[in-house]
Amino acid sequence: GVGISGKEGRQAVNNSDFAIAQFRFLKRLMVVHGRWNYRRISATVVYSFYKNIVLTIILFYYQFMCFFSGAVLFEEWVYTAFNAILFLGPLFLGMFDQDLSDEAATKYSKVYSSGRLKKDLNVNVMAWSFIRAYLDATLIYFFCHIAVNGQDWTGTTAWGSNGDTVDMLVFGTTVYTAMIVGMLMKMGILHHTWNKYTISGMVITVVGFPLFLVVYQTSAGNILHGGKYLNVTSQMISAAPFWLLCFLTPAVNSLFDILIEAIRSEFFGDHVDVVRQADHEGNLDTLKPLLAGTPRPDGIDVSNLTAEKLHKILHPNTPHRRIFNWVARLGARRRASGHRAPFLSTSTPLPLPRRTRFN
């Protein structure tokens, strides 16, 4: 809990997690640091489940190819190093990420509702994370399987010019590398802010992973792999399909993530998306007329919150606005029947619960 030191003594402070000297510091502790902490922890938890589910699903797919014999797709030490390689990304995400500046969080304190309403960590968020992990694992594995081992019904392959395939370790390390690159791209998308720590963590991971593979494949790594991984990395990086798979597969996954987020923020966004966009562009003051006209503004056009854009949002004489008015009326009927509607607004603000209104 939070302890406040005062004339009553320091017993509350001695038994608290956080200590403040005056009540006026409580607002910043909750609205700014509390919100940051909630979003950081939520993103770290969801990402940790996501990356491990991707790894598990890929191993599960491989069992169909080896008739559930129990063979492991990845070399033992390479497989074990998965969480160690991706350690710094979630760590710095959970320590330094800030989706809003302290000025924006303090000025528009209603964005704190994202934590109170559990919008960043709930059953729906976890379920969507599992679905995305399943889809990403499917794309990563079968892209590599078809390119490296060929399609079983045609016998074609993209690896060797003479039609030869590769051994299990080269194939497994190719899948592993594509997966690591995909996880790093996912981490980059999750970051709202970058500082010297997050950049250094990403650089260390990007440099350290291939360095680990290069060193581990040499004779110096015989003490760990007993010679079975000798020159595997050299054989893998000497073929052009490896470089294609290494970047093409994760890029497709990342583009899908970006597309989904763009659609969500553009058509189904809430007040947090509007404030975040204005904060990143340095246009916090332009939100005043918007927030005054719509208590819960939607994300119709948050790409450039200029006076012209605000005018279009506040005046519904546009085709896309009429569509959203229809959706909002549908949401009003759903609320009347006991369902919760998304964060949409009309030209005339709908009656909404007091706890979600902007001041």
N, C-alpha and C positions, 0 to 999 in steps of 0.2 A: 504494500500500500504506500501511500504518500503521507509523510509526517511533516508537520509544521512546527518549527521551533518558536517558542514565545515565552511569555511569563509563566505559563503552566509548567515549564520544564522541558527536558529533552527526552522524556521516556518514549514519546511517540516517534521521535526521530531515530532513537536507538533501535527501535523495532520495525522500522519501515524500510522499503526498498529504495525510495527516493525521498530526499529531504529538501524542503524549501523554507525560506525565512519569512515570507509574507504570502498572504492569500492571493495577491495580485499576480504572483508567479504561476498560480495554478492553471490559468487559462492557457498560457504558452506551453506549459508542460503537457497538457492534454490535447489542445487543438493542433499544435505543431509537432512536438516530439512524440506524443501518443499516437497521432495519426501516421506519422512516418514509420514508427515502430510496427504498427499493425500491418501496413502495406508491405513493409520489408519482410516481415516474418511470413506473411501469407504467400508472397511471391516465392520465397525460398522453399517453403513447404511444398507448394504445388510443383515447382520445378524439380525438387528432389524426387518426388514420386514419379513425375513424368519421365525423367531420364532413366530411372531404373526399370520402369515398365517397358520403355523402348528396348533396352538391353534384353529383358526377359522374353519379350515377344519375338525378337530376332532369333534367340536361342531356341524358342519353341518351334518356329518355322523350320529351322535346320533339322529338327528331329524328324520331320516328315521326309526329308531328303536322305536321312541315314536309317530310316525304318525304325526309329525309336530305339536305336542301339545304345544310346547314352553317350555317343561321341560328342565332344565339345568343339564348337566351331572355332573358338579362339584358343591360342596358346595359354597355358595356365597363368604365367606371370603377367602376360599382357592383359588377360581377363581380370586378374586381381587388381591391376593398376587403374581400372576404370574410374572409380570414385576418387582416387588420389590425383589423377590427371585433371578431373573436373572439380577439384576441391576449391580453388580460389574464386571461381566465378560465383557460386552461391554464397560463399563467405562474404565477399565484398558487396554483393547485391543486398544481403541482409544487414550490412553495416552502414553503407554510404548512399544508397539510392534515395533520391528525393523526386517524387513526381510533381510536387509543387514547392515553390519557394516558401520560406517562412512568412514573407510578406503576404503572399496570396492566401495561405492557410489562415493567417490571422485576420486579414481583411474580410474574407468570405468564409467565416467560421462554419457555415452550414455544410461545407465539404467534409466536415468531421462525421457527418451522417453515414458515410461509406463504412466506417468501422462499427458504428452503432447498429446498422442494419445488416452487418456481416456480408457485405457485397463482394469482398475479395477472397473469402474463404468460407465456402459453404458446400452443400452436397452437389449443387448444380455445377459449381466451378470445378470440383474434383471430378465429377462425371465427365465434363467436357475435356478436362485434362487427360483422362484415361482414353477417351475416344481419339483425341489428337495423337496420343502416344501410339495407339494401335495403328492409326493411319500412317504415321511417319515411319514406324518400324516396318510396315508392309512395303512402303515405297522404297526404303533403303535396302531391304533385303532382296526384293525381287528385281530391282534395277541391277544390283550387283550379280545376282544369280544368272539372269538372262545374258548380261554382257560378258561375264567371265566364263560360265559353264555352258552357255548356249541353251536354246530352247529344246526340250527333250523331243518334241515332235518334228523338228527340222534339223537338229544337229549343228546349227550355225553358232558361231562364237565370235566375239569381238576382240578376243585377247591375242591370239596368235595369227599371223598371216597364213600359216599352213593349216589352220583349223584346230590346233592343239589347245587343250585347256590347261589349267594350272592346278597345282596341288592344293590340299586342304588348308595349309597354313597361309599360303599366299592369298587364297580366296578369303579366308577368315580375317586376315589382317586388312584386306581391302574393305570388307564390310565394316570392320572395326574403325578404320580411319574415316570412312564416310559418315559413320555414326558420330564420332567425336567432333568432326567438323560441323555436323548438323546441330549437336548440342551447344557448341560455341556460338553458332549463329542464333540459336534460340535464346541464349543468354544475352547476346548483344541486343536483341529485340526487346527483351524484358527491361533493360536498363533505360531509365528516363534521363539520368544525368551521368556524366562521365567526369571523373577526377583523376588525379595522378595515381591513386591506388587501384581503381578499377581498370585503368589503362595498363598499368604495370602488371596486374594480375592476368589480363588477357594476353599480354605479350609473353609473359613467362609460360603460360599454357601453350600458346602457339609455337613457341620456340622449344619448349621442354619436351613436348610429345614426340615430334619427329626425331629429336636428339636421343630420346630414350629408345626409340625403335632402331636407330642406327647403331647405337652403342650395344644394345642388347643382342643384335644379330651377329656381332663379332665373336671371335674366340674368347674374349674376356667374359662373355656371358655364358660360356659353357658350364660354369659352376652351377648355374641356375637351370638352364634348359638342356644340358647334357648333349649339346651339339645338334639337336633336332631343329633348332631355329636358325642355324647358321646360314647367312646370306639371304634370308627370306626377304628382308626389307629391300636389299639391292635388286633382287629379281622383281619385286613388286613395283618399285618406282621406275624401273627401266622400261616399262610398257606404257604406251599412251592411254589405253583404256582406264588405267588406275587414276590418272589425273582428271580424266573426264568424269568418272564416277565420284571422285573425291569432292568435286565442286558442283557438278550438275545436280546430283541427288539432293544434297542439303539445300541448294538454292531453290529447288522446286518446293521443298517443304517450307522454307522461309517465306517465299512469295505467297504461299497459301496463307500463312500466318498474318502477313502484312495485309493481304486482301480482306481477310475476315475482320481484322481490327479496323481497317478503313471503313468497311460497311457498317460495323457496329457503331463506331463513333460518328459516322456521317448521318445514319438514319435512325439509330436507336440509342444515341448518346444521352447522357444526363448532365446535370449542372456541373459535375466534377470534370467532365470532358471539356465543357465550355471554358471553365476557369483555367484548366490546365493549358489549353491551347492559347488563351490570351496571356497567361503567365509566361509561356515559352517565347511568345512574340513580343513581350514587353508592353502589352496593350490592356493592362488590367482596368484602367479607367474607362475603356470603351464598354465594359460590361454593365456599367451603372444603368443606362437606359434599357438594356436588354433585361436585366434582372428586375427592374421596376415594372416592366410590361408583362413578364412571364415569370411567375414564382418558381416554376420548375422548367427551365428552358431545355429544349431538346438539342440534338446535334445536327441540325439541318445543314448548316454551313459554318463550320468552325475553322476552316482553313485560313480565313483572313477576316478577322473581326473588324472591318472598317465601318465607317458611318453608312456607306452604301449597303453593306451586307446586313447591318443591324436594321436598316430601313426595310429591307426585303423580308427579314424575319418578323418584324413587328407589323408589317402590312401584308395580309394574306392574298393579294391579288396576283398570284403566280400559280402556274399549273402544279408544280411540285408541292406548294403549300396547301393547295386544296386537297391533295392526296393525304397529306399528313393530318389535315383537319378531319377527314373522314376516318382515319385510323384512330385519332384522338376521341372522336365521338363513339367509335366502337369500344375503345378502352373505358369510356365513361359508363357505357351500358354494362361492361364486364364488372366494373367496380360496384355498380348498383346491384348486381347479382351476387356479389360477394367475392369476386376475383380481383386481384391486384393488377393494375395496368402498368405498362412501361412508362418511362419518363418522357411523355409527349405533351405538347401544349397546343392550344389553339389561339386564335386571335383574341378570344375572350377567355381569360384564365379559368380553368375548371376548378371546382371546389376540391381542395386537397387537404390532407391532414396537416394540422398546424406544425407538427414537428419537422416537416420537410420544406417549409416555406423559407425563402430568403427574407431577411429583415430589410 
